Each structure stands twice: as structure tokens, then as C-alpha cells.
């Protein structure tokens, strides 16, 4: 993957400088960043390549959505490998500070996903399907310790929530402002608010994921 405006060494230095400035505790994060950056970029690549509005093979640290995704993968790679959790935590907090997103490194996101606008997104430990689209102020959360299951090709428009014992099946598009709480969707549908807290699910004419991703 081609790094726009920098190279591998420059990106390591850039991330390390941000961590040093945000968390001036004297710790040197560079060795950990250098160890995991290639794996993180390799995982970021499929997201970049899949998104229709982005140029395949081109990663920019100044593209907020791409950089947000990269910071998550970098922290997640460290956690998966049982590496330095202090660095993983700092990366999580850096992402939160820069992009106003709560995307903890223990949350297992899919191989391909798109953050449309990161502000206000909160993601719990849940089951996430591939080709997920997240817009601002979307929330995935637990209810009484139970987390939802989200299928492939799900789109969460702004101010939406999927909470608790919910199964949002493949191809479900949750309309703006709709909360799916302890409810299921049939899949390949548009999900609206119904009466008395129920959901109104209408069949989708086409797969929403095709609008966002190269499938």
C-alpha cells in the first residue's frame, strides 16, 4: 500500500510524536509502533481498497477516516499479540481524542468496514459482520451483559443504535435516529421506527453495501 505524504519510517515517527505529545509520561512507544505497524497497515489495506470513494492502494495519514481505522488496527494488533497494553491503550485514547470515537482495542471489527464520520461512534464488544458502515453518533451496546449480533453489509446511519439481544441480519439498513433494542431484523431491509417502540422493516430494492464498497 502506498503511503501518501510520508513513508514507513515517517509514519512511525508521526504516531510516536502524537503519543508523546498527548501522553507526556516519558515512555518511548516507537519500538512497539515499529513492531506492529506493518501488520496494522496490511489490515487497513482491505478497507481502503474496498471503499468505492477511496483510491485503492493509497493511504493518507491526513485522511481522518483512514487514519482512524489504522489507529484501531494498530492498537488491536498489539492487543492480539499480547504486546504492550500501555501503548495499545494510548492508541485507543489518541483515536478517541482525535476522532471522538470509542473503539476499544478489544472490540473485534471485521476485515472490511467504513467509518463515514467518526464523531460520537461508540462500539461495544459485539459480533460484527463484514462490510459494516458506521456514521456519526451510531452506537452498538450491551443490555444486561448481552451484546447484539450484526450481519454482513449492515449500514448504521447517524444517531442510530443497536443494543442488547438484537440480531440485525445481513443487508439491514438502520435509518437515521432508529434504535434497535432487543429486536431482530429480517435482513435485506430498511429499518424504520414503528409504533409503540416496534420496528418497521421494509424490503430493500438493492444491497446497500454495493453503494459503499467494491464487492
Number of C-alpha atoms within 10 A of each C-alpha: 14 13 15 13 11 14 11 14 10 12 18 20 16 15 20 21 15 14 21 17 10 13 13 10 9 7 11 14 20 17 10 18 23 17 14 19 23 13 15 21 19 13 19 25 22 16 23 24 19 20 21 14 12 15 11 16 15 14 23 15 18 11 10 17 17 20 18 24 23 23 26 25 26 25 29 27 21 25 18 11 10 10 16 14 16 14 22 27 17 18 26 24 21 21 24 21 12 13 18 19 24 20 25 21 23 16 15 18 20 15 15 22 27 22 19 16 19 25 18 18 24 20 21 18 18 19 16 22 20 18 28 25 22 23 21 20 21 26 22 25 20 20 13 7 8 15 21 26 19 25 19 21 27 28 25 28 20 22 18 23 23 27 23 21 20 20 22 27 20 23 26 28 27 26 17 18 15 21 24 25 21 16 16 17 23 16 22 22 24 21 25 18 17 11 7 6 11 13 19 13 19 16 13 15 9 11 16 20 22 13 12 21 22 12 10
